[in-house]
Amino acid sequence: MQIPLNPVALFLQFKIPQVVRRRSLKMPDGFTKPYLRMHLRTKRPNQHRLLLDLEASGKVVAYATPDFWQTSELDAYFTAQVVHLRTRYFAPSDFGALDDNAHQVAYCTGNPTAWLFSQPYKLANRSDSEGFGLRISAAVQKARKQEPLNFLYGLSETIHELTQSKRQTKSSADPSVGIEPQKSSMREGEYSKVTLAAREVAYLAQVRLGCTLVITGRKE
């Protein structure tokens, strides 16, 4: 496994939106039926709070939700390899801290605006793929050079801290301490340390944060 010399971690939480087919009092102005709602998890354990804290630690974090709802569209976009271009990306900071009431984001295919409910207000930041691409580019430009293992161990430690894990984390003397590889029928020696560390971080991101981890960056 190769990791860029200047790595950037992207944490994506993929959401399946609710299709709203009838008009309601909460239907934003300018929306047409059907429109879509992405629900946020704010009840205990407050997953949104975790993602806010993760973003505040300097990571690129986003809710990723499709800007379409029909299976035929998914088939067409997947075949054309443009699903990522037909996806909305919302940073947790777009919504800020939320109480434990029900909250959802309303958006409409082809309409660049989105609204946060239960207290309705129009979101200021763009959520299209181009806007998300600009966020990634900015993070890549700012990325500092790191050794792959140190980078991965740092991600693991961040997730442990955010989720208040009682597991042992790495020590300053031995950065390999605290990494617990997933159980596997293959021997640990068959993997490189980088591969093992990457597998562990991806596992922690999925299980503890509900996110898919993607690593990008600059080679120089």
Phi, psi and omega in degrees: 000133179249131178242135181305151179296329176245082189276153176226132178262128175250128178248115183246126173255111182278132184240144173257115185282160172272136177268122179257114187258353181236154180287140177221171179295338181269004179287118183296152176300138178089353179275151173242159178272145350282155172235177190240149176232129175254119183272141179256144179265101183242356176279160182295134353289134186282095182293325179298321178298319178299317181290327174298314180294322179296317178296321180295338179281358176105004180272156174273116184233139180207143163278129180245121184222140185293145177264032179204172182216351182269143180299323180298324178292317178301316180299316182292316181291323179294317179297321181277357180059044180233019180304319181296335178278344180253031183238145173265144181232117180244127174283143175306326180291344175299331183257336182072191180289137182233150176282185185269017172284172179288131178227140176213158179251126179258133176211161187229134180306129179084355179252121185288347183271158176216154183232143175259132174239148037268330172273102191292129168208151183281130180285138185276323187278150179285150183236009181281172183296327179294318178296320178294323177299324178293323177297317180295316181300320179295319179293322180295319180295329181272349187298136178264160181289133180216149171289139184307314182295317179298320178298312182292319178295325178295320177297316179300316180296320179299316180295317178302315183293317181295325181266009177055045181291145175263002177292157177287133176257174187297148175262162181291337182278324183224100185293349180275348181291135176099349178273118182248098183299152176297152176294138182209153178284347180269150181287148181300326182293347181279351178250148172285161179299322181295316180297317179298315181296320180294320178298318181294316181295318178299321178295314180297319180299319182287313186284319186268333183244347183071027184242152169265130181267129174235134180247127177227191179148194180250146178281334182233000000 
